[in-house]
């Protein structure tokens, strides 16, 4: 193996290690922080900016109700969201910009009409 190949392998290994550690730190950055359940209605989905605008309900101990722009922890949810969707998410104490584990709430089914005689 040439010295050039050896240097490339070391550089690639170092880059992969940094990437792995960064991902690990990102996942544990909310460890130990109090979590809250967020509920709201999607007002806008901006896939290019990787953000959503949500009219959020009041979350006691975290934030009053308001419409606000958020990022999401998993970008793949952006493909499934549309304006008008009701969502739930996890939010963390001190972090007012990111919605974690976003889930679309299925629309409530209308109650069955009573049978006519």
URQUIWO-V520167 format. One record per residue. PSI is psi in whole degrees, -180 to 180 (999 if undefined). D_FIRST is the distance of its C-alpha to the first C-alpha in Angstrom with 2 decimals. Layout:
PSI/D_FIRST + PSI/D_FIRST
This chain:
134/0.00 + 163/3.78 + -37/6.65 + -45/8.25 + -40/6.38 + -44/6.73 + -41/10.24 + -42/11.04 + -44/10.54 + -44/12.64 + -43/15.11 + -42/15.57 + -42/16.17 + -44/18.59 + -42/20.36 + -38/20.89 + -44/22.26 + -43/24.61 + -45/25.79 + -46/26.50 + -40/28.39 + -44/30.33 + -41/31.43 + -44/32.46 + -38/34.45 + -38/36.12 + -32/37.34 + 3/38.71 + -23/40.29 + 3/43.61 + 132/43.47 + -11/46.74 + 149/48.49 + 135/51.62 + 155/51.23 + 156/53.96 + 124/54.65 + 139/54.93 + 143/57.04 + 178/57.69 + 130/58.17 + 125/55.55 + -31/57.03 + 144/54.04 + 120/50.48 + 91/48.14 + -39/44.92 + -41/43.46 + -8/44.08 + 44/43.20 + 157/46.57 + 149/49.85 + 127/53.36 + 135/55.29 + 96/58.92 + 145/58.37 + 163/61.01 + 134/61.79 + 104/59.46 + 127/61.50 + -2/59.77 + -58/57.07 + 147/58.55 + 168/61.76 + 137/61.95 + 161/60.65 + 129/58.75 + 156/55.33 + 130/51.91 + 155/49.08 + 163/45.38 + 151/44.27 + -26/41.49 + 109/40.36 + -24/40.46 + -22/40.86 + -25/44.48 + -30/45.30 + -25/45.25 + -14/47.96 + 146/50.23 + 159/53.21 + 134/56.13 + -16/58.76 + 139/56.50 + 135/57.43 + 160/54.43 + 155/53.70 + 170/50.77 + 135/49.79 + 159/50.05 + 148/49.43 + 128/51.52 + -8/50.69 + 103/48.58 + 12/50.88 + -17/48.41 + 133/46.30 + 130/47.58 + 145/45.59 + 51/45.78 + 133/48.07 + 138/50.18 + 130/52.73 + 123/56.10 + 142/57.69 + 143/61.05 + 137/64.02 + 140/65.96 + 142/69.56 + 146/72.07 + 139/73.71 + 141/77.08 + 146/80.02 + 138/81.49 + 143/84.59 + 999/87.72
